[in-house]
C-alpha cells in the first residue's frame, strides 16, 4: 500500500516523488518481505467454539475494552477539535478500529470454511456478531479515512496509516492468537527489524518530500552546497595586519593612531 499509493499519487494527482521517496518505497518493500519471512505461523483455530474461547480470554477482553475506550475518546473528544489539523487523529481511529475488523475477518474465515464443510455455522451466534462487528468497523474506517484524504496529502496519509494499522494488528495477533509464543529469537529479531525498516522507509518518504532531489541533479546538489561566509569585524582585520610582517600590496593598508 505504501509504494502503490506514493507512485499512483505522483502520476495521477501530480504529487512529487523524489529520489528519497523512491528509496523509502524500496525500504518499505524490503521491510515487508523481511516481516513475511520471519512472521509467526497462525495458531490452529478451526471451529467457531475455539474462536469464542479465544475472544473470551481476560487478556483480550481487557485489550478490546482499552481500544474501545480510546476509539470513543478520539471520535467524540479529539476528532471535533483536532481532526482538521492533526493527521494522527483520524488515522488512529482507523487503525484502532482495524483491530476489530481483522479479528472479525479471521472468525468469518473460519465460519465460511465450516459452512462449506456442512457445519451449522449460521445458527452460531458468533457468526452474526462477527458480521455486525465487521460491517461497523469497515464503515467507520472508510468514513475517517476519507475525511483524512480530503484534508491531508494522499502520499502522507497511506504510509502513516500503514504503520499505525500494522502496529495495532501485530499487537492484536499477539494477544488474541498468541502467535509469538513459539517463535525463535531470530524470528522475533527479524520481525522487529523488518517493521523498523518499514518505519524508516516511511520516514524517508515524507520527511524529505519537499526536496527536489533526483539522480540527475544529485551531484550538483552535493557540490553546490553554499558555505556561509565568515564575517570579520574591523578589529580582527586590524590585528591580522598588525601581526603580519609584510603586508601584501593588494591589501589595503591600515594605520593605527595612538594618542
DRENPA-3360 file (N, C-alpha, C; in nm, 2 decimals, always signed):
BEGIN
1 = XXXXXXXX = +0.08/-0.12/+0.00/+0.00/+0.00/+0.00/+0.09/+0.13/+0.00 ~ +0.20/+0.12/+0.07/+0.29/+0.24/+0.08/+0.34/+0.28/-0.06 ~ +0.41/+0.19/-0.13/+0.46/+0.22/-0.26/+0.36/+0.25/-0.37 ~ +0.25/+0.17/-0.37/+0.14/+0.20/-0.47/+0.08/+0.33/-0.45 ~ +0.05/+0.37/-0.32/-0.02/+0.50/-0.30/+0.08/+0.61/-0.34 ~ +0.21/+0.60/-0.30/+0.30/+0.71/-0.34/+0.32/+0.72/-0.49 ~ +0.33/+0.61/-0.56/+0.36/+0.61/-0.70/+0.24/+0.66/-0.78 ~ +0.12/+0.61/-0.74/+0.00/+0.65/-0.81/-0.04/+0.80/-0.78;
9 = XXXXXXXX = -0.01/+0.84/-0.66/-0.04/+0.98/-0.63/+0.05/+1.07/-0.71 ~ +0.18/+1.03/-0.73/+0.27/+1.11/-0.81/+0.23/+1.12/-0.96 ~ +0.17/+1.01/-1.01/+0.13/+1.02/-1.15/-0.01/+1.07/-1.17 ~ -0.10/+1.03/-1.09/-0.24/+1.07/-1.11/-0.28/+1.20/-1.04 ~ -0.22/+1.23/-0.92/-0.26/+1.35/-0.85/-0.15/+1.46/-0.86 ~ -0.04/+1.44/-0.93/+0.06/+1.54/-0.95/+0.15/+1.57/-0.83 ~ +0.15/+1.47/-0.73/+0.23/+1.50/-0.61/+0.37/+1.45/-0.64 ~ +0.47/+1.52/-0.59/+0.61/+1.50/-0.62/+0.66/+1.38/-0.55;
17 = XXXXXXXX = +0.74/+1.29/-0.61/+0.81/+1.18/-0.55/+0.95/+1.18/-0.59 ~ +1.04/+1.23/-0.50/+1.18/+1.25/-0.53/+1.26/+1.12/-0.51 ~ +1.39/+1.13/-0.51/+1.48/+1.02/-0.50/+1.47/+0.95/-0.36 ~ +1.46/+1.03/-0.26/+1.45/+0.98/-0.12/+1.31/+0.91/-0.10 ~ +1.21/+0.96/-0.17/+1.08/+0.90/-0.16/+1.08/+0.76/-0.23 ~ +1.15/+0.75/-0.34/+1.16/+0.62/-0.41/+1.24/+0.52/-0.32 ~ +1.35/+0.57/-0.26/+1.42/+0.49/-0.17/+1.34/+0.45/-0.05 ~ +1.25/+0.53/+0.00/+1.16/+0.50/+0.11/+1.06/+0.39/+0.07;
25 = XXXXXXXX = +1.01/+0.39/-0.06/+0.93/+0.29/-0.11/+1.00/+0.15/-0.12 ~ +1.12/+0.16/-0.16/+1.20/+0.03/-0.17/+1.23/-0.03/-0.03 ~ +1.26/+0.06/+0.07/+1.28/+0.01/+0.21/+1.15/-0.04/+0.27 ~ +1.03/+0.01/+0.23/+0.91/-0.04/+0.28/+0.88/-0.18/+0.22 ~ +0.92/-0.20/+0.09/+0.91/-0.34/+0.03/+1.00/-0.44/+0.10 ~ +1.13/-0.39/+0.12/+1.22/-0.48/+0.19/+1.18/-0.52/+0.33 ~ +1.13/-0.42/+0.41/+1.09/-0.44/+0.54/+0.97/-0.54/+0.54 ~ +0.87/-0.52/+0.45/+0.76/-0.61/+0.44/+0.80/-0.75/+0.41;
33 = XXXXXXXX = +0.90/-0.77/+0.32/+0.95/-0.90/+0.29/+1.01/-0.97/+0.40 ~ +1.09/-0.89/+0.48/+1.16/-0.95/+0.60/+1.05/-0.99/+0.70 ~ +0.95/-0.91/+0.72/+0.84/-0.94/+0.81/+0.77/-1.07/+0.77 ~ +0.75/-1.09/+0.64/+0.68/-1.21/+0.60/+0.76/-1.33/+0.62 ~ +0.89/-1.32/+0.59/+0.98/-1.43/+0.61/+0.99/-1.48/+0.75 ~ +0.99/-1.38/+0.85/+1.01/-1.42/+0.99/+0.88/-1.41/+1.07 ~ +0.76/-1.40/+1.00/+0.64/-1.39/+1.07/+0.60/-1.52/+1.14 ~ +0.53/-1.51/+1.25/+0.49/-1.63/+1.32/+0.38/-1.70/+1.24;
41 = XXXXXXXX = +0.37/-1.83/+1.26/+0.26/-1.91/+1.20/+0.13/-1.90/+1.28 ~ +0.02/-1.90/+1.21/-0.11/-1.89/+1.27/-0.13/-2.01/+1.37 ~ -0.19/-1.98/+1.48/-0.23/-2.09/+1.57/-0.35/-2.15/+1.51 ~ -0.36/-2.28/+1.52/-0.46/-2.36/+1.45/-0.59/-2.34/+1.53 ~ -0.68/-2.26/+1.47/-0.82/-2.24/+1.52/-0.91/-2.28/+1.41 ~ -0.99/-2.39/+1.42/-1.06/-2.44/+1.32/-1.21/-2.43/+1.33 ~ -1.26/-2.41/+1.45/-1.41/-2.40/+1.48/-1.44/-2.27/+1.55 ~ -1.57/-2.24/+1.54/-1.62/-2.11/+1.60/-1.61/-2.12/+1.75;
49 = XXXXXXXX = -1.63/-2.24/+1.81/-1.62/-2.26/+1.95/-1.48/-2.23/+2.00 ~ -1.38/-2.27/+1.93/-1.24/-2.23/+1.96/-1.22/-2.08/+1.95 ~ -1.27/-2.02/+1.85/-1.26/-1.88/+1.83/-1.33/-1.80/+1.95 ~ -1.45/-1.86/+1.99/-1.52/-1.80/+2.10/-1.44/-1.80/+2.23 ~ -1.37/-1.92/+2.25/-1.29/-1.93/+2.37/-1.17/-1.83/+2.37 ~ -1.12/-1.81/+2.25/-1.01/-1.71/+2.23/-1.06/-1.57/+2.27 ~ -1.18/-1.53/+2.22/-1.23/-1.40/+2.24/-1.27/-1.38/+2.38 ~ -1.30/-1.48/+2.46/-1.35/-1.47/+2.59/-1.23/-1.46/+2.69;
57 = XXXXXXXX = -1.11/-1.48/+2.65/-1.00/-1.47/+2.74/-0.98/-1.33/+2.80 ~ -0.95/-1.33/+2.93/-0.94/-1.20/+3.00/-0.85/-1.10/+2.94 ~ -0.74/-1.15/+2.89/-0.64/-1.06/+2.83/-0.69/-0.99/+2.71 ~ -0.76/-1.06/+2.62/-0.81/-1.00/+2.50/-0.93/-0.91/+2.54 ~ -1.02/-0.95/+2.63/-1.13/-0.86/+2.67/-1.08/-0.73/+2.73 ~ -0.97/-0.73/+2.81/-0.92/-0.61/+2.86/-0.86/-0.52/+2.75 ~ -0.79/-0.59/+2.66/-0.73/-0.52/+2.54/-0.84/-0.45/+2.45 ~ -0.95/-0.53/+2.43/-1.06/-0.47/+2.35/-1.13/-0.36/+2.42;
65 = XXXXXXXX = -1.14/-0.37/+2.55/-1.20/-0.25/+2.62/-1.12/-0.13/+2.62 ~ -0.98/-0.14/+2.62/-0.89/-0.03/+2.61/-0.90/+0.03/+2.47 ~ -0.91/-0.05/+2.37/-0.92/+0.00/+2.23/-1.05/+0.07/+2.21 ~ -1.16/+0.02/+2.27/-1.29/+0.08/+2.25/-1.29/+0.22/+2.32 ~ -1.24/+0.22/+2.44/-1.23/+0.35/+2.52/-1.15/+0.45/+2.44 ~ -1.04/+0.41/+2.39/-0.95/+0.50/+2.31/-1.03/+0.55/+2.19 ~ -1.10/+0.46/+2.12/-1.17/+0.50/+2.00/-1.28/+0.60/+2.03 ~ -1.36/+0.58/+2.14/-1.46/+0.67/+2.17/-1.40/+0.81/+2.21;
73 = XXXXXXXX = -1.29/+0.80/+2.28/-1.22/+0.93/+2.32/-1.18/+1.01/+2.20 ~ -1.13/+0.94/+2.10/-1.08/+1.00/+1.97/-1.20/+1.06/+1.89 ~ -1.31/+0.98/+1.88/-1.42/+1.02/+1.80/-1.50/+1.13/+1.86 ~ -1.53/+1.13/+1.99/-1.62/+1.23/+2.05/-1.55/+1.35/+2.11 ~ -1.42/+1.33/+2.14/-1.35/+1.44/+2.21/-1.24/+1.51/+2.13 ~ -1.15/+1.42/+2.07/-1.04/+1.48/+2.00/-1.07/+1.51/+1.85 ~ -1.15/+1.43/+1.79/-1.17/+1.45/+1.64/-1.24/+1.58/+1.61 ~ -1.34/+1.62/+1.69/-1.40/+1.75/+1.66/-1.31/+1.87/+1.68;
81 = XXXXXXXX = -1.21/+1.86/+1.76/-1.12/+1.97/+1.79/-0.99/+1.97/+1.71 ~ -0.93/+1.85/+1.70/-0.80/+1.85/+1.63/-0.80/+1.77/+1.50 ~ -0.91/+1.71/+1.46/-0.91/+1.63/+1.34/-0.88/+1.70/+1.21 ~ -0.91/+1.83/+1.21/-0.89/+1.91/+1.09/-0.74/+1.95/+1.07 ~ -0.67/+1.95/+1.18/-0.53/+2.00/+1.18/-0.42/+1.89/+1.21 ~ -0.46/+1.78/+1.28/-0.36/+1.68/+1.31/-0.40/+1.55/+1.24 ~ -0.30/+1.50/+1.16/-0.33/+1.39/+1.07/-0.34/+1.26/+1.15 ~ -0.29/+1.26/+1.27/-0.29/+1.13/+1.35/-0.42/+1.10/+1.41;
89 = XXXXXXXX = -0.51/+1.20/+1.43/-0.64/+1.17/+1.49/-0.72/+1.08/+1.41 ~ -0.75/+1.11/+1.29/-0.84/+1.03/+1.21/-0.77/+0.89/+1.18 ~ -0.64/+0.89/+1.15/-0.57/+0.77/+1.12/-0.56/+0.68/+1.24 ~ -0.55/+0.73/+1.36/-0.55/+0.65/+1.48/-0.69/+0.58/+1.50 ~ -0.79/+0.65/+1.47/-0.93/+0.59/+1.47/-0.94/+0.48/+1.38 ~ -0.89/+0.50/+1.25/-0.90/+0.39/+1.15/-0.81/+0.27/+1.20 ~ -0.70/+0.29/+1.26/-0.61/+0.18/+1.30/-0.66/+0.11/+1.41 ~ -0.72/+0.18/+1.51/-0.78/+0.11/+1.63/-0.90/+0.03/+1.59;
97 = XXXXXXXX = -0.98/+0.08/+1.50/-1.10/+0.00/+1.46/-1.05/-0.12/+1.37 ~ -0.93/-0.10/+1.31/-0.88/-0.21/+1.23/-0.85/-0.34/+1.31 ~ -0.83/-0.33/+1.44/-0.80/-0.44/+1.52/-0.93/-0.53/+1.52 ~ -1.05/-0.47/+1.53/-1.17/-0.54/+1.53/-1.21/-0.60/+1.40 ~ -1.17/-0.53/+1.29/-1.20/-0.58/+1.16/-1.12/-0.70/+1.12 ~ -0.99/-0.70/+1.16/-0.90/-0.81/+1.13/-0.95/-0.93/+1.21 ~ -0.98/-0.92/+1.34/-1.03/-1.03/+1.42/-1.16/-1.08/+1.36 ~ -1.25/-0.99/+1.31/-1.38/-1.04/+1.26/-1.35/-1.12/+1.13;
105 = XXXXXXXX = -1.26/-1.07/+1.04/-1.23/-1.14/+0.92/-1.17/-1.28/+0.95 ~ -1.09/-1.29/+1.05/-1.03/-1.42/+1.09/-1.15/-1.52/+1.13 ~ -1.24/-1.47/+1.21/-1.35/-1.55/+1.26/-1.44/-1.59/+1.15 ~ -1.47/-1.49/+1.06/-1.56/-1.52/+0.94/-1.50/-1.62/+0.85 ~ -1.37/-1.61/+0.83/-1.30/-1.71/+0.75/-1.32/-1.85/+0.80 ~ -1.31/-1.87/+0.94/-1.34/-2.00/+1.00/-1.49/-2.04/+0.97 ~ -1.58/-1.94/+0.98/-1.72/-1.97/+0.96/-1.75/-2.01/+0.82 ~ -1.68/-1.95/+0.72/-1.70/-1.99/+0.58/-1.65/-2.13/+0.55;
113 = XXXXXXXX = -1.54/-2.16/+0.61/-1.48/-2.30/+0.59/-1.58/-2.40/+0.66 ~ -1.63/-2.36/+0.77/-1.73/-2.46/+0.84/-1.86/-2.47/+0.76 ~ -1.90/-2.36/+0.69/-2.02/-2.37/+0.62/-2.01/-2.46/+0.50 ~ -1.90/-2.46/+0.43/-1.88/-2.55/+0.32/-1.85/-2.69/+0.36 ~ -1.81/-2.71/+0.49/-1.79/-2.84/+0.54/-1.92/-2.90/+0.60 ~ -2.03/-2.83/+0.59/-2.16/-2.88/+0.64/-2.19/-2.85/+0.78 ~ -2.11/-2.77/+0.85/-2.14/-2.74/+0.99/-2.25/-2.63/+1.01 ~ -2.32/-2.63/+1.12/-2.43/-2.53/+1.13/-2.38/-2.40/+1.18;
121 = XXXXXXXX = -2.30/-2.33/+1.10/-2.24/-2.21/+1.14/-2.34/-2.09/+1.15 ~ -2.44/-2.10/+1.07/-2.54/-1.99/+1.06/-2.62/-1.99/+1.19 ~ -2.63/-2.10/+1.26/-2.70/-2.10/+1.39/-2.61/-2.05/+1.51 ~ -2.49/-2.04/+1.48/-2.39/-2.00/+1.59/-2.40/-1.85/+1.61 ~ -2.42/-1.80/+1.73/-2.44/-1.65/+1.75/-2.31/-1.57/+1.72 ~ -2.19/-1.64/+1.73/-2.07/-1.57/+1.70/-2.06/-1.52/+1.55 ~ -2.12/-1.60/+1.46/-2.11/-1.56/+1.32/-2.18/-1.43/+1.30 ~ -2.29/-1.40/+1.35/-2.36/-1.28/+1.33/-2.30/-1.16/+1.41;
129 = XXXXXXXX = -2.24/-1.19/+1.52/-2.17/-1.09/+1.60/-2.05/-1.04/+1.52 ~ -1.98/-1.14/+1.45/-1.86/-1.10/+1.37/-1.90/-1.02/+1.25 ~ -2.02/-1.06/+1.19/-2.07/-0.99/+1.07/-2.10/-0.84/+1.11 ~ -2.17/-0.82/+1.22/-2.21/-0.69/+1.26/-2.08/-0.61/+1.29 ~ -1.99/-0.67/+1.36/-1.86/-0.60/+1.40/-1.78/-0.56/+1.28 ~ -1.78/-0.65/+1.18/-1.70/-0.63/+1.06/-1.76/-0.51/+0.98 ~ -1.90/-0.51/+0.96/-1.96/-0.40/+0.89/-1.94/-0.27/+0.96 ~ -1.96/-0.27/+1.09/-1.94/-0.14/+1.17/-1.80/-0.09/+1.16;
137 = XXXXXXXX = -1.70/-0.18/+1.18/-1.56/-0.14/+1.18/-1.52/-0.09/+1.04 ~ -1.56/-0.16/+0.93/-1.52/-0.12/+0.80/-1.58/+0.01/+0.76 ~ -1.71/+0.03/+0.80/-1.78/+0.16/+0.77/-1.71/+0.28/+0.84 ~ -1.67/+0.25/+0.97/-1.60/+0.36/+1.04/-1.46/+0.39/+0.98 ~ -1.39/+0.28/+0.94/-1.26/+0.30/+0.88/-1.27/+0.38/+0.75 ~ -1.37/+0.35/+0.67/-1.38/+0.42/+0.54/-1.42/+0.56/+0.56 ~ -1.51/+0.59/+0.66/-1.55/+0.72/+0.69/-1.44/+0.81/+0.73 ~ -1.36/+0.77/+0.83/-1.25/+0.86/+0.87/-1.13/+0.86/+0.78;
145 = XXXXXXXX = -1.11/+0.75/+0.71/-1.00/+0.75/+0.61/-1.03/+0.85/+0.50 ~ -1.16/+0.86/+0.45/-1.20/+0.96/+0.35/-1.19/+1.10/+0.40 ~ -1.22/+1.12/+0.53/-1.20/+1.25/+0.59/-1.06/+1.29/+0.59 ~ -0.97/+1.20/+0.62/-0.83/+1.23/+0.63/-0.78/+1.26/+0.49 ~ -0.82/+1.18/+0.39/-0.78/+1.20/+0.25/-0.83/+1.34/+0.19 ~ -0.94/+1.38/+0.24/-1.00/+1.51/+0.20/-0.91/+1.63/+0.25 ~ -0.85/+1.61/+0.36/-0.77/+1.72/+0.42/-0.63/+1.72/+0.39 ~ -0.57/+1.60/+0.41/-0.42/+1.59/+0.40/-0.37/+1.52/+0.27;
153 = XXXXXXXX = -0.24/+1.53/+0.25/-0.18/+1.48/+0.13/-0.20/+1.32/+0.12 ~ -0.23/+1.27/+0.00/-0.25/+1.13/-0.01/-0.13/+1.05/+0.02 ~ -0.01/+1.09/-0.03/+0.11/+1.02/-0.01/+0.16/+1.03/+0.13 ~ +0.10/+1.11/+0.21/+0.13/+1.12/+0.36/+0.03/+1.04/+0.44 ~ -0.09/+1.02/+0.39/-0.19/+0.95/+0.47/-0.17/+0.80/+0.47 ~ -0.15/+0.74/+0.35/-0.14/+0.60/+0.35/-0.02/+0.54/+0.42 ~ +0.10/+0.59/+0.41/+0.21/+0.53/+0.49/+0.19/+0.54/+0.64 ~ +0.15/+0.66/+0.69/+0.12/+0.67/+0.83/+0.01/+0.57/+0.88;
161 = XXXXXXXX = -0.09/+0.56/+0.80/-0.20/+0.47/+0.83/-0.14/+0.32/+0.82 ~ -0.05/+0.30/+0.73/+0.00/+0.16/+0.72/+0.08/+0.13/+0.85 ~ +0.16/+0.22/+0.90/+0.24/+0.19/+1.02/+0.16/+0.17/+1.14 ~ +0.06/+0.26/+1.16/-0.03/+0.25/+1.27/-0.11/+0.13/+1.27 ~ -0.17/+0.10/+1.15/-0.25/-0.02/+1.13/-0.17/-0.15/+1.16 ~ -0.05/-0.16/+1.10/+0.03/-0.28/+1.12/+0.07/-0.29/+1.27 ~ +0.10/-0.19/+1.34/+0.13/-0.20/+1.48/+0.01/-0.25/+1.56 ~ -0.11/-0.20/+1.53/-0.23/-0.25/+1.61/-0.26/-0.39/+1.57;
169 = XXXXXXXX = -0.24/-0.43/+1.45/-0.27/-0.57/+1.41/-0.17/-0.67/+1.47 ~ -0.04/-0.63/+1.47/+0.06/-0.72/+1.53/+0.03/-0.73/+1.68 ~ -0.01/-0.63/+1.75/-0.04/-0.63/+1.89/-0.16/-0.72/+1.91 ~ -0.27/-0.70/+1.83/-0.39/-0.79/+1.84/-0.36/-0.93/+1.82 ~ -0.27/-0.96/+1.72/-0.23/-1.10/+1.69/-0.16/-1.16/+1.81 ~ -0.07/-1.09/+1.88/+0.00/-1.14/+1.99/-0.10/-1.17/+2.11 ~ -0.19/-1.08/+2.13/-0.28/-1.10/+2.25/-0.39/-1.21/+2.22 ~ -0.45/-1.20/+2.10/-0.56/-1.29/+2.07/-0.51/-1.44/+2.04;
177 = XXXXXXXX = -0.42/-1.45/+1.94/-0.38/-1.58/+1.90/-0.25/-1.63/+1.96 ~ -0.18/-1.54/+2.03/-0.05/-1.58/+2.10/+0.04/-1.65/+1.99 ~ +0.06/-1.58/+1.88/+0.14/-1.64/+1.77/+0.29/-1.62/+1.80 ~ +0.33/-1.54/+1.89/+0.47/-1.52/+1.91/+0.53/-1.61/+2.02 ~ +0.44/-1.69/+2.08/+0.49/-1.77/+2.19/+0.59/-1.88/+2.14 ~ +0.56/-1.94/+2.02/+0.65/-2.04/+1.97/+0.76/-1.99/+1.88 ~ +0.78/-1.86/+1.87/+0.88/-1.80/+1.78/+1.02/-1.81/+1.84 ~ +1.12/-1.83/+1.75/+1.25/-1.83/+1.80/+1.30/-1.68/+1.81;
185 = XXXXXXXX = +1.42/-1.67/+1.87/+1.48/-1.54/+1.89/+1.51/-1.47/+1.76 ~ +1.56/-1.55/+1.67/+1.59/-1.50/+1.53/+1.47/-1.45/+1.46 ~ +1.36/-1.52/+1.47/+1.24/-1.47/+1.40/+1.18/-1.35/+1.47 ~ +1.19/-1.34/+1.60/+1.15/-1.22/+1.67/+1.23/-1.10/+1.63 ~ +1.36/-1.11/+1.63/+1.45/-1.00/+1.59/+1.43/-0.97/+1.44 ~ +1.41/-1.07/+1.35/+1.38/-1.04/+1.21/+1.25/-0.97/+1.19 ~ +1.15/-1.00/+1.26/+1.02/-0.93/+1.25/+1.03/-0.79/+1.30 ~ +1.09/-0.77/+1.41/+1.11/-0.63/+1.46/+1.19/-0.55/+1.37;
193 = XXXXXXXX = +1.30/-0.60/+1.32/+1.39/-0.53/+1.22/+1.31/-0.50/+1.09 ~ +1.23/-0.59/+1.05/+1.15/-0.56/+0.93/+1.05/-0.45/+0.95 ~ +0.99/-0.45/+1.06/+0.90/-0.34/+1.09/+0.97/-0.21/+1.11 ~ +1.08/-0.21/+1.17/+1.16/-0.08/+1.18/+1.21/-0.03/+1.05 ~ +1.24/-0.13/+0.96/+1.28/-0.09/+0.82/+1.16/-0.02/+0.75 ~ +1.04/-0.07/+0.77/+0.92/-0.01/+0.71/+0.91/+0.14/+0.76 ~ +0.92/+0.15/+0.89/+0.91/+0.29/+0.95/+1.02/+0.38/+0.90 ~ +1.14/+0.33/+0.88/+1.25/+0.41/+0.82/+1.21/+0.45/+0.68;
201 = XXXXXXXX = +1.16/+0.36/+0.60/+1.11/+0.39/+0.46/+1.00/+0.49/+0.46 ~ +0.91/+0.48/+0.55/+0.80/+0.58/+0.56/+0.86/+0.72/+0.60 ~ +0.96/+0.72/+0.69/+1.02/+0.85/+0.73/+1.09/+0.91/+0.61 ~ +1.17/+0.84/+0.53/+1.23/+0.89/+0.42/+1.13/+0.94/+0.31 ~ +1.02/+0.87/+0.30/+0.92/+0.91/+0.20/+0.86/+1.04/+0.23 ~ +0.85/+1.08/+0.35/+0.77/+1.20/+0.38/+0.85/+1.31/+0.45 ~ +0.96/+1.28/+0.52/+1.04/+1.38/+0.59/+1.11/+1.47/+0.49 ~ +1.15/+1.42/+0.37/+1.22/+1.49/+0.27/+1.14/+1.51/+0.14;
209 = XXXXXXXX = +1.00/+1.50/+0.15/+0.92/+1.50/+0.03/+0.92/+1.64/-0.05 ~ +0.96/+1.74/+0.02/+0.97/+1.88/-0.04/+1.10/+1.91/-0.11 ~ +1.20/+1.82/-0.09/+1.33/+1.84/-0.15/+1.33/+1.80/-0.30 ~ +1.39/+1.87/-0.38/+1.39/+1.84/-0.53/+1.52/+1.76/-0.55 ~ +1.52/+1.64/-0.52/+1.64/+1.55/-0.53/+1.61/+1.44/-0.63 ~ +1.70/+1.42/-0.73/+1.69/+1.32/-0.83/+1.83/+1.27/-0.86 ~ +1.83/+1.16/-0.94/+1.97/+1.11/-0.99/+2.04/+1.21/-1.07 ~ +1.96/+1.29/-1.15/+2.03/+1.39/-1.24/+2.09/+1.50/-1.17;
217 = XXXXXXXX = +2.02/+1.56/-1.07/+2.08/+1.67/-1.00/+2.14/+1.64/-0.87 ~ +2.16/+1.51/-0.84/+2.22/+1.48/-0.71/+2.36/+1.53/-0.70 ~ +2.45/+1.50/-0.80/+2.59/+1.56/-0.79/+2.59/+1.71/-0.78 ~ +2.50/+1.77/-0.85/+2.50/+1.92/-0.84/+2.46/+1.97/-0.71 ~ +2.36/+1.90/-0.65/+2.31/+1.94/-0.51/+2.42/+1.92/-0.41 ~ +2.50/+1.81/-0.42/+2.61/+1.79/-0.33/+2.72/+1.89/-0.34 ~ +2.75/+1.93/-0.47/+2.86/+2.01/-0.49/+2.83/+2.16/-0.47 ~ +2.71/+2.20/-0.49/+2.67/+2.34/-0.48/+2.62/+2.38/-0.34;
225 = XXXXXXXX = +2.67/+2.31/-0.24/+2.63/+2.35/-0.10/+2.70/+2.48/-0.07 ~ +2.62/+2.58/-0.05/+2.67/+2.71/-0.02/+2.72/+2.72/+0.12 ~ +2.85/+2.76/+0.14/+2.90/+2.79/+0.27/+2.87/+2.93/+0.31 ~ +2.84/+2.94/+0.44/+2.81/+3.07/+0.49/+2.94/+3.15/+0.51 ~ +2.94/+3.27/+0.44/+3.07/+3.35/+0.45/+3.09/+3.39/+0.59 ~ +3.22/+3.39/+0.63/+3.26/+3.43/+0.76/+3.28/+3.59/+0.76 ~ +3.21/+3.65/+0.84/+3.21/+3.80/+0.85/+3.30/+3.84/+0.96 ~ +3.41/+3.91/+0.93/+3.50/+3.96/+1.03/+3.48/+4.11/+1.05;
233 = XXXXXXXX = +3.49/+4.15/+1.18/+3.48/+4.29/+1.20/+3.62/+4.36/+1.19 ~ +3.62/+4.50/+1.20/+3.74/+4.57/+1.18/+3.85/+4.54/+1.28 ~ +3.81/+4.49/+1.40/+3.91/+4.46/+1.50/+3.99/+4.34/+1.45 ~ +3.93/+4.24/+1.40/+4.01/+4.12/+1.35/+4.10/+4.16/+1.23 ~ +4.05/+4.25/+1.15/+4.13/+4.29/+1.03/+4.26/+4.37/+1.08 ~ +4.24/+4.46/+1.18/+4.35/+4.53/+1.23/+4.45/+4.45/+1.30 ~ +4.41/+4.35/+1.37/+4.50/+4.26/+1.44/+4.58/+4.17/+1.34 ~ +4.51/+4.13/+1.23/+4.58/+4.05/+1.13/+4.68/+4.13/+1.06;
241 = XXXXXXXX = +4.65/+4.25/+1.02/+4.75/+4.34/+0.95/+4.87/+4.37/+1.05 ~ +4.84/+4.40/+1.17/+4.94/+4.44/+1.26/+5.04/+4.32/+1.29 ~ +4.99/+4.20/+1.29/+5.07/+4.08/+1.32/+5.15/+4.03/+1.20 ~ +5.11/+4.07/+1.08/+5.18/+4.02/+0.96/+5.31/+4.11/+0.94 ~ +5.42/+4.04/+0.91/+5.54/+4.11/+0.89/+5.55/+4.19/+0.77 ~ +5.49/+4.14/+0.66/+5.49/+4.21/+0.53/+5.35/+4.21/+0.48 ~ +5.29/+4.32/+0.47/+5.15/+4.33/+0.42/+5.15/+4.32/+0.27 ~ +5.06/+4.24/+0.21/+5.06/+4.23/+0.07/+5.02/+4.36/+0.00;
249 = XXXXXXXX = +5.07/+4.37/-0.12/+5.05/+4.50/-0.20/+4.90/+4.52/-0.23 ~ +4.83/+4.41/-0.25/+4.69/+4.43/-0.29/+4.59/+4.45/-0.17 ~ +4.65/+4.44/-0.05/+4.56/+4.45/+0.07/+4.57/+4.60/+0.11 ~ +4.45/+4.65/+0.15/+4.45/+4.79/+0.19/+4.53/+4.81/+0.32 ~ +4.61/+4.92/+0.33/+4.70/+4.94/+0.44/+4.61/+5.01/+0.55 ~ +4.63/+4.97/+0.67/+4.56/+5.02/+0.78/+4.66/+5.09/+0.88 ~ +4.63/+5.21/+0.91/+4.72/+5.29/+1.00/+4.65/+5.30/+1.14 ~ +4.73/+5.27/+1.24/+4.67/+5.28/+1.38/+4.73/+5.40/+1.45;
257 = XXX = +4.65/+5.48/+1.50/+4.69/+5.61/+1.56/+4.68/+5.60/+1.71 ~ +4.78/+5.63/+1.78/+4.79/+5.63/+1.93/+4.79/+5.77/+1.98 ~ +4.71/+5.80/+2.08/+4.70/+5.93/+2.14/+4.74/+5.92/+2.29;
% end
